[in-house]
Amino acid sequence: MEQGSTGLPEFKIANLFQDVAILKEVQALALKIEEIDPKLEKEENAKLKKLVEEKFENRISI
C-alpha cells in the first residue's frame, strides 16, 4: 500500500467477494459509533477523531 502524507497507508478498494463479511462488520460498527457519538467527543473515540481530522483535513468538519 502507498503511504499518504500522514504516514498511514492509503486505503485501497476492497475485494467485494472476499471482504463482504468484514465490510458489513465495519459498517455496523461505524453506524453504532455515529449513533452514540456523532461528533466523536467521547474519550474512547479521541484517536478515531484525530485520524479522521488528519485524513480529511480541509475537506470535512466534525
Summary of the structure (lengths in Angstrom):
residues: 62
radius of gyration: 13.5
end to end distance: 27.1
largest distance: 35.2
contacts: 108
relative contact order: 0.12
helix: 55%
strand: 3%
